[in-house]
Structures are given as structure tokens and as C-alpha cells.
Amino acid sequence: MPKYLITASYTAQGVKGLLKDGGTSRRAVVQRAAESVGGKLESLYFAFGDHDAIVICDLPDNAAATALSLTISATGSVRLTTTPLITAEEVDAAAKKSVSYRAPGA
């Protein structure tokens, strides 16, 4: 199953909810959300800096990842960035593919 990196930044409303509910409660909510689209939460960490939470999920496909992102973003409590993660083996397979491409202006 494909893996996705989700970085989350809470809005002020989201921070208030986190303070009220706690970190383990939010992890359980994320776990249920991933499972609801056929996926699995691998890990969730809270962080300092640009992102408040870092999540890695196994999700069935891009549609499931998009559904998760849209639903969570629609709450207005958190801003997400979802990044597909690519294995070393997938990079090896990609490197062996022949691509027809011309650079701009070439």
C-alpha cells in the first residue's frame, strides 16, 4: 500500500482543540480517519517549527489520500500538505524507464 507523509499546521481553533483533547486523543482520531478510507496510521509525531504534526499513513491510493486531506482541511482547524512517499525500488524502476522530453527552448 502506498505511503504518504502528511504535515499539519494547526490554526488557533485547532490548537484550542488539541489543548482540550490532548495528543493521544488526536492520534486516535487520525488513526480512525485513515482506517475509514481503507488505510493505516504508521506514525504520528508532534513537532516544533513550521509543522505542528508529522504523520505517515499507508493509504490505498491517491483518491483515499485526497478524501482524507479534503475532509480534514474542510474543518478549518488544520492546514495539511500531503506528499506521496516513493521507495528506493520505485526510484530504481523509474530510472530504467525511457522518457521522451525536450527542455524548454532546446
N, C-alpha and C positions, 0 to 999 in steps of 0.2 A: 504494500500500500504506500502511495507517495507520502512524503513528509513535507510539512510546511512549518516555517518559522513565522510566528505572529508576534509583532512588537506592539505593545499597547501603552497609550498615554492617557491617564485619567483626566477628565475635566474636573472642575471644582465639585460638581454634583457627584461625580464618580468617586472622588476622594472621600467625600462625606459618607457615601455608602460603604466604602472599604473600611473606614474607621468604625462604622456601626456594626458591620457584619464580620469583619476580620478576614485575614488572609486565607485561612483554611476553608472558610465558607466560600470564598470566591473561587478557590481551586476546585471545589466540588461542583460549583455552578459551571465552570469551564469544562470540566470532565463530562458532566451530563450533556452539555451543549454539543461537544464533539461526538459523543455516543449517539445523540439524536439524529445526526446525519450519517451514521454508519462508521464513525471514526473512533479514535482512541487518543486520549491525552497521554503524551510521553512524559513531559515535564513542564513545570511552571515555576518560574522564579520571579520574585520582585526585585527591583533594581533602583539604584540612584541614577541620575543623569537624564538623558533625553527620553528614555523609556521607563515607565513605571513597572511594567511586567514583560517578561520574555516567555513565550510559550512555544513548545514543539508538539505538534499533533500529527498523527497518522490519519489521513483522510482519504476517502475512496477516489476522489477526483477533483478537478477544478470547480465543478458545479457545487460540490459539497463545501469546498473552501469559500466560494463566493457567497453561498447561502449563509454560512456562519458569519462571515465578515459583514454582510449587509444587515443581518438581524442584530448583531451586537452594535454596529455603528448607528443603527436607527434609534437606539436608546438615548443617544446624546451624552452618555456618561463616559464614553471612552472612544479614542481615535485609534484605529488599527492600521497596521501595514502587514500584509500577508505576502510572504516570499516562498515560492516553491524551492525545496532543497533538492539538490542533484547529487547523486552518489558518484564516487570516483569511477565506478564501472560505466555509468551512464555517460560521463565525460569521455571515457575511452571509446565508447561506441560512437559518440558524436564526432570525435576526432577522425574516425575512419570513414565518415560519410563524405561524399564528393558534393561540393556546393558550387553552383554556377552563380557568380556575382561579379558586378563591375562597380568599383568605387565611384562615388560622385566626381564628375569632372575628368575621369580617366578615359 
